[in-house]
Amino acid sequence: MARKSGLAALMSGQPLPAPPKRRFFNKKKLRTFLIHSGLVFLCMLYITLGAVLFYSLERPIELDMRDKTIEALKVEQEILMKVSASMNDNFDDFEAFNSSIAPLLDEYQSALFEMFRNPISANVFESMVFHNSDYVDMWTPSSSVLFAATTMVPVGFGLITPTSSLGKLLLICYAIIGIPLALVTTSDLGKFFCLFMYKLLNESMKASMAIFIILLILYPFGGGIIISLVSDMTWIDSVYYCIMTIFTIGYGDFQPPIPVVFLIIFIVVGVTLVTVSIEVVGSNIIHHIHYMGRQMGRAKEIAGKMMQIAQKLSINRGLGLGMAQLGAFAKFGMMMRVDSTHHNGQSERYGLRA
């Protein structure tokens, strides 16, 4: 005898089947969570690997170029001082001395400009000569992490760039793999965030659009306020920096003094928010455009059918009018015939036939 379940088993006197045991972990949900968290972990691992590679490759080149630039500056300054001292001894006239040393100063400036085409040499001049302080390192562990992260996202501030041929080749390969990986990860995070907001707002698409637009407006302004409070940047510059960053424009004209970890989190969350907002609003607009197009197509079809009906009605009406007119003409002709017959009869009666 087949075992019944539910209400049928209860009515037949059979014992109810034991309810299925609830598992603390759902395998399907756990697998989905591992896949999506694995993407995030893979991005973090890829950023770390890129930072280590670029730092180990470019840091020795920076130090070597720094030492060469400092030595070249000392040599140029010593030559300038010696030549100017000898000219000062030979010329008693101050105007003659100035006219003689002017070409030497021009050569010195040209040598400096040629030297400072290299970003490391320019950094030496800016930090040690212009600001009269110690040399500010370009390739540090934190700047390497920021460089790798902004290459993947991609914001690309351009604060530091590889100078060696091997570093440039490595950057090309790194970006070819890293940018698609980052786009897939941000799109995946955005999809889950969008689904969460959609369910939270009782599956209201209009409310979701409004929330995303509000968040997209408030996020850079809120970030700008925080950056202006923790740094010496003005509020306008901070908001400008945040907007240029989350929209992946990244001019690199500002470098706020905030920890790299928080900056990377701000960039990732902001870029994800921009991606989700554009996707939600854009898909909704496209859906409405397609809906309007379908409605216009249906309206055109209905208008065509109405024209056909109107033409048929016009033809039937025309035929009806034509038959009525023919009937009227026929009646008029019969009356004319009767009148003519009556007139001829009267003429014959009175002998008036022509």
ABEGO torsion letter per residue (X at the ends): XBBBBEAAAAAAGBBBBBBBBBBABBAAAAAAAAAAAAAAAAAAAAAAAAAAAAAAAAAAAAAAAAAAAAAAAAAAAAAAAAAAAAAAAABABAAAAAAAAAAAAAAAAAAAAAAAABAAAAAAAAAAAAAGBBBBBABBAAAAAAAAAAAAOBAGAGABBBABAAAAAAAAAAAAAAAAAAAAAAAAAAAAAAAAAAAAAGGBAAAAAAAAAAAAAAAAAAAAAAAAAABABBAAAAAAAAAAAAAGAGAGABBBBBBAAAAAAAAAAAAAAAAAAAAAAAAAAAAAAAAAAAAAAAAAAAAAAAAAAAAAAAAAAAAAAAAAAAAAAAAAAAAAAAAAAAAAAAAAAAGABX
